[in-house]
Amino acid sequence: MKTIVAAAVLNGFAALGFLALSIPAHSAVPCEEMLKDMRAAKAGAKLSDADVQKVNDLETKAVERCNADDDTRSDKFLAEAMKIMGK
C-alpha cells in the first residue's frame, strides 16, 4: 500500500513539474506598458471611422483584462489594435 501511495505522490510531482516547464515565466509584456505604447501610436494614427471604432473597442477590452491582471489577453487585444494601425 505504501508503494502505491509513494508512486501516486511521485506521479503528482512529475505532473506539476511538467506543467511548470510548459508555462513561460514572462509570457506577456506588462499591459500598462503596452497600453501606453498603443495609445501613443493611436494619437498619431490616421484611421477610418470604422478602424477607430475597432481600435477603441480593442482598447476597452484590453483595459478590462489589464485591470483583471490578465496581461496575456490584454496584450493580445493591444497587439490586434496595433496591427489595425499598421504598427
Backbone hydrogen bonds in HBPLUS format (Angstrom, degrees):
<---DONOR---> <-ACCEPTOR-->    atom                        ^
c    i                          cat <-CA-CA->   ^        H-A-AA   ^      H-
h    n   atom  resd res      DA  || num        DHA   H-A  angle D-A-AA Bond
n    s   type  num  typ     dist DA aas  dist angle  dist       angle   num
A0005-VAL N   A0001-MET O   3.09 MM   4  6.43 163.2  2.12 154.2 158.1     1
A0006-ALA N   A0002-LYS O   2.88 MM   4  6.02 160.8  1.92 147.0 153.0     2
A0007-ALA N   A0003-THR O   2.90 MM   4  6.05 154.4  1.97 143.0 150.1     3
A0008-ALA N   A0004-ILE O   2.93 MM   4  6.15 154.9  1.99 146.3 153.4     4
A0009-VAL N   A0005-VAL O   2.93 MM   4  6.18 158.8  1.97 152.0 157.4     5
A0010-LEU N   A0006-ALA O   2.97 MM   4  6.18 162.3  2.00 148.8 153.6     6
A0011-ASN N   A0007-ALA O   2.92 MM   4  6.10 156.7  1.98 147.7 154.1     7
A0012-GLY N   A0008-ALA O   2.96 MM   4  6.16 150.1  2.05 143.6 151.9     8
A0013-PHE N   A0009-VAL O   2.97 MM   4  6.31 157.8  2.02 151.8 157.0     9
A0014-ALA N   A0010-LEU O   2.93 MM   4  6.14 154.9  1.99 146.6 154.1    10
A0015-ALA N   A0011-ASN O   2.94 MM   4  6.14 155.2  2.00 145.8 152.0    11
A0016-LEU N   A0012-GLY O   2.99 MM   4  6.27 159.3  2.04 149.1 154.5    12
A0017-GLY N   A0013-PHE O   2.90 MM   4  6.08 156.0  1.96 147.2 154.0    13
A0018-PHE N   A0014-ALA O   3.00 MM   4  6.23 153.9  2.07 146.3 152.8    14
A0019-LEU N   A0015-ALA O   3.02 MM   4  6.31 159.1  2.07 149.2 154.5    15
A0020-ALA N   A0016-LEU O   2.97 MM   4  6.19 158.1  2.01 149.3 155.1    16
A0021-LEU N   A0017-GLY O   3.09 MM   4  6.31 149.2  2.19 143.9 151.6    17
A0022-SER N   A0018-PHE O   3.10 MM   4  6.30 136.3  2.30 142.9 154.5    18
A0022-SER N   A0019-LEU O   3.17 MM   3  5.15 130.6  2.43  94.9 108.0    19
A0033-GLU N   A0030-PRO O   2.99 MM   3  5.53 127.0  2.28 111.9 124.2    20
A0034-MET N   A0030-PRO O   3.20 MM   4  6.59 163.1  2.23 154.2 158.8    21
A0035-LEU N   A0031-CYS O   2.79 MM   4  5.83 154.7  1.85 147.8 155.1    22
A0036-LYS N   A0032-GLU O   3.07 MM   4  6.20 152.0  2.15 137.8 144.7    23
A0037-ASP N   A0033-GLU O   3.05 MM   4  6.37 157.2  2.10 148.8 154.6    24
A0038-MET N   A0034-MET O   2.89 MM   4  6.10 157.2  1.94 148.4 154.8    25
A0039-ARG N   A0035-LEU O   2.94 MM   4  6.11 160.8  1.98 149.6 154.4    26
A0040-ALA N   A0036-LYS O   3.07 MM   4  6.27 150.9  2.16 142.9 150.7    27
A0041-ALA N   A0037-ASP O   3.02 MM   4  6.27 155.9  2.08 145.7 152.2    28
A0042-LYS N   A0038-MET O   2.83 MM   4  6.05 154.5  1.89 148.2 156.1    29
A0043-ALA N   A0039-ARG O   3.00 MM   4  6.14 147.3  2.11 141.4 148.8    30
A0044-GLY N   A0041-ALA O   3.22 MM   3  5.51 135.1  2.43 102.0 112.9    31
A0045-ALA N   A0042-LYS O   3.27 MM   3  5.02 155.7  2.34  97.0 104.2    32
A0052-VAL N   A0048-SER O   2.86 MM   4  6.13 155.9  1.92 155.2 162.5    33
A0053-GLN N   A0049-ASP O   3.06 MM   4  6.29 156.8  2.11 145.3 150.8    34
A0054-LYS N   A0050-ALA O   3.03 MM   4  6.34 155.7  2.09 145.1 151.7    35
A0055-VAL N   A0051-ASP O   2.86 MM   4  6.05 167.1  1.88 154.1 157.2    36
A0056-ASN N   A0052-VAL O   2.88 MM   4  6.05 161.1  1.92 149.5 155.2    37
A0057-ASP N   A0053-GLN O   2.89 MM   4  6.07 156.8  1.95 147.5 153.8    38
A0058-LEU N   A0054-LYS O   2.93 MM   4  6.17 160.5  1.96 151.1 156.3    39
A0059-GLU N   A0055-VAL O   2.85 MM   4  6.06 152.1  1.93 147.3 155.7    40
A0060-THR N   A0056-ASN O   2.96 MM   4  6.19 155.9  2.01 146.9 152.7    41
A0061-LYS N   A0057-ASP O   3.04 MM   4  6.34 161.7  2.07 149.8 154.2    42
A0062-ALA N   A0058-LEU O   2.85 MM   4  6.02 155.0  1.91 145.9 153.6    43
A0063-VAL N   A0059-GLU O   2.89 MM   4  6.11 159.9  1.93 152.9 157.3    44
A0064-GLU N   A0060-THR O   3.04 MM   4  6.25 158.8  2.09 146.6 152.6    45
A0065-ARG N   A0061-LYS O   2.99 MM   4  6.26 160.1  2.03 150.3 155.0    46
A0066-CYS N   A0062-ALA O   2.77 MM   4  5.93 153.7  1.84 148.9 157.4    47
A0067-ASN N   A0063-VAL O   2.87 MM   4  6.03 160.8  1.91 150.7 154.9    48
A0068-ALA N   A0064-GLU O   3.21 MM   4  6.42 129.8  2.48 132.3 145.1    49
A0068-ALA N   A0065-ARG O   3.11 MM   3  4.96 131.0  2.36  91.1 104.8    50
A0070-ASP N   A0065-ARG O   2.87 MM   5  5.12 162.9  1.90 154.7 153.1    51
A0069-ASP N   A0066-CYS O   2.97 MM   3  5.05 156.9  2.03 111.1 113.6    52
A0074-SER N   A0070-ASP O   3.06 MM   4  6.25 165.6  2.09 155.9 160.4    53
A0075-ASP N   A0071-ASP O   2.79 MM   4  5.86 163.2  1.82 151.3 155.4    54
A0076-LYS N   A0072-THR O   3.12 MM   4  6.39 144.3  2.25 139.9 149.5    55
A0076-LYS N   A0073-ARG O   3.11 MM   3  5.00 119.6  2.50  91.6 106.8    56
A0077-PHE N   A0073-ARG O   3.07 MM   4  6.42 157.0  2.12 153.3 158.0    57
A0078-LEU N   A0074-SER O   2.98 MM   4  6.28 160.7  2.02 152.2 158.0    58
A0079-ALA N   A0075-ASP O   2.80 MM   4  5.92 151.9  1.88 144.6 152.4    59
A0080-GLU N   A0076-LYS O   3.03 MM   4  6.21 152.6  2.11 143.0 149.9    60
A0081-ALA N   A0077-PHE O   3.00 MM   4  6.31 152.1  2.08 144.6 152.4    61
A0082-MET N   A0078-LEU O   2.88 MM   4  6.16 155.7  1.94 147.9 154.5    62
A0083-LYS N   A0079-ALA O   2.94 MM   4  6.16 148.6  2.04 142.5 151.0    63
A0084-ILE N   A0080-GLU O   3.09 MM   4  6.40 152.0  2.17 145.4 151.9    64
A0085-MET N   A0081-ALA O   3.13 MM   4  6.46 146.2  2.25 141.8 151.1    65
A0085-MET N   A0082-MET O   3.10 MM   3  5.00 118.7  2.50  90.7 106.0    66
A0087-LYS N   A0082-MET O   2.81 MM   5  5.05 170.4  1.82 151.2 147.8    67
A0086-GLY N   A0083-LYS O   3.00 MM   3  4.91 154.3  2.06  99.6 107.7    68
